Amino acid sequence: MEKTNNSGKNQNKIYTRNGDQGKTKINSNTKISKRDPRVKAWGALDELEAHIGHLRAKTDNTKINQELKTVQKHLHIIMAQITNKQNKEEQSKQTPQLKKEHVKLLEEKIDQHTEKLPDLKRFIYSSGTPEATYAQVTRTIARKTEVRINELDKVKELPEEIKQYTNRLSDYLFTVARYLNHDQGFGDEFVDYD
């Protein structure tokens, strides 16, 4: 819904000028530095979520597309959790929470896809179909995001589920890349050190 002033003009502008001095507001009325670990972690999660959206746009595999949409939802839950300044009791009442079941679901998807793939005994190149190679690119973003989450955890203790989920996510995306390749008849391309 758009906000209008008395003259009927749109007031719902995307820019606010509030961040021009290197401060921002995330999920609160308190301004914090854009160098704050919460902002860095939130930015990394936001970037990862966008890459997953791009991967969804690249794949015709409906099953994988739905799984990736669920991952996007979970990333939004994590973003809400890490930016919330309330204590744990109040936060769990008002903010969606990443749960052990979400981590378990990701592990189950990794196992289900892995069962359909040949054993992997050597390193492989990030190669194959455009969607599979983009899953590999997204995997690298997930690894960088995990680092940001761990940096934040050093200054603001995070729930174990968030750390576990971000750790599993790069494994999931690696498995998805292989699955998408094999689904379209492309095998693993092994690294040759000779």
N, C-alpha and C positions, 0 to 999 in steps of 0.2 A: 504494500500500500504506500503510495507516495504522499508525502506531507506537502502542503501548500501554505503559503503565507496569504495575507489579506488580498494581495494583488493577483492571487491565483497561480503564481509561479512556483515551480518545483523547489522544495527546500531539501530534498533528500540527496545531497551531493556526496559523491564518493570521496572527495578530498576534504580534509578538515583543517589542515595546516598545523594541527596539534603536534605532529612529530618533527617539525622543522628544526627543533633544537636538540634532537637526539634522544627524545623521550617518547614513550608510547603508553597507551593504556591497553591492557589485555585482561578482559573479563573482570574488570574492577574499576573503581574510580581513582585508584592510586596510579600516579605516573611512575614508570620505571625506565631505567636506561635501556636503550636498544642493544647495549652490550651485555645486559643481564642474561645469565644462563637460561632463564625461562623463555626469553624472547628468542634466543638462538635455537633452543630445542623446539619451540613452537614453529619457528621458521623452517627448520629441517623437516618436521612432520608435515607441514603445509606443502613443502616442495615434493616430498615423497607421495603425498596424497594426489597431487597434480600429475605426477609421473604415472601413478597407477591408473588415473583417469585416462591418460594418453594411451596406456597399454590396453585398457578396455576398448578404446576407440579403434585400436589396430586389430583386435582379434575377432574372428567370427565364431569362436568357440563359446557357445552360450553358457556352458557349465563353468568354464574358467571366468567368463565375464561376471557371472553372479557371485562367484567366490571373491573376485577382486572388489566388487561393490561392497561386500561384507567387510573386507579389509579396510576399505575407505571409511566405512561407518565406525569401525574400531579405532582408526586413527583419529577421527573426530572426537571420540570419547576420550582418548588419551590427551588430546589437545585441551579439552575442557578440564580434565583432571589436573594437568600440570600448571595451568594458569590460575586455578582457583586458590585463593589465599585462606579459605576457611579451615577450621580444624577438621580432623578426619571424620568425626561424628556428624557435624553439620554438613560437610561436603558430601557424604554418602547419601544424605537425605535429598540434597538439592542438585547434585551434579551426577550425570550418568557415570557409572563405574565400569572399568574393564575388569572382567571376572576370570577366575581360573578356567571356566568353561570356554572362554574365548581363546585362551592359549591352547587348551585341549583340542578345540576345533581345528586350529591351524596345524597342530601336530597330526591330527587324523587326516587332513587333506594332503600333507606331505607324504604320509605313509601310503595313502590310497594311490597317489600318482606314482610314487616310487615302485609300487608293486607291478605297475604296467611297463616299467622301464628295464632295460638290461642293466646288470651290475656295472658299477662304475669303479674301475680300479686305477685309472690314470686321470690326470688333469685334462680338461677339454678346453677348446677355444670357445669364445663367445661368438658363435656363428650359426648359420642356418636361415630360417625364415625371418622376415622383418619383425614379426611379432615376437618370436623367440629371442632374437637379439635385443629387442627393446625390453623384454623381461629381464635380460642380463644387465642392461643399463639401469633399470629400476632397482635391481638387486644391489648394485653398487651405491645407489642413493640410500637404500635401506641400511646398509652397513654404516654409512656416514651418520645417518640419523641415530643409529644405536649409540655411536660415540657421543653425540650431543646429549642423549638421554643419560648416559653414564656420567658425563660431566655435570649435568644438573643434579643427579643423585648425590654427588659429593657435597652439594650445598643445601639441597632440599631433599630429604629422604623420600624416595618414591616407592609406591607399592611394588612388591615383587612381580606382580602380574605384568606391569608395564615393561619392566626390564626383560622378563621372559618373552613377552610378545615381540618386542623389537628385536630380540636375539633370534627368534625363530623365523622372523619375516624374511630375512635374506635367504635362509634355507628354503623357505616356501617358494620364493621367486626363482631361485636356481632350479628347483624341481619343476616349476611351471614352465620355465624356458625349455628344459629337456623334454617335458611332456608335449609342449606345442610342436617342437621339432619332430618328435617321433610320431605324433598324431598326423603329420603331413608327409611322412615318409622320409624324413631327414634323420640320419643317425648322428651319434656324437662324433665330433671331429677332434681326435686326440692330439694333444700337444706332442710334437716331435722335437726332441732336443738335439738331434743330429744335424 
